[in-house]
């Protein structure tokens, strides 16, 4: 009689791989939906984008806050991992910096609404903020240092201050159609160039 089970070795590994793949698809889909519609977007939209059932989402992320936190951490990790890859791939450190800042702004746009989604969990929010700083400030500093060493930008830039400034420039971008944060950030990035 076939009861649908396989040998425990291959079945367990296969199920774990499927679970990781489903979770990755969910995080990618949730990120896209949150960017387009905010963190209050319907869970069914995320399930549809990921190609999974609603039960799969709730199995991985029992509450909306769990999902928002996971997306936040997922994006922090992706942004952190992109820094060294961009330095290696781009033609100059300044080009890598421009690309990284663009990813960072994408992340900040998705982050809108996080505080509201976590309003009952201040400790959790503080933990995430510390995670954000621990992961991203060193990456930004590495790219800034490389661009300064190449002579492309000024050498007196502080990664935390730059990231904080970019974050402040993003405030209001989603609520004021007359304001384009990306345009202002482009001007900021251009202003980092070392004067000839």
HELIX and SHEET records of a PDB file:
HELIX    1   1 UNK A    8  UNK A   37  1                                  30    
HELIX    2   2 UNK A   43  UNK A   50  1                                   8    
HELIX    3   3 UNK A   54  UNK A   60  1                                   7    
HELIX    4   4 UNK A   64  UNK A   89  1                                  26    
HELIX    5   5 UNK A   93  UNK A  111  1                                  19    
HELIX    6   6 UNK A  114  UNK A  117  1                                   4    
HELIX    7   7 UNK A  122  UNK A  149  1                                  28    
HELIX    8   8 UNK A  159  UNK A  170  1                                  12    
HELIX    9   9 UNK A  181  UNK A  191  1                                  11    
END                                                                             
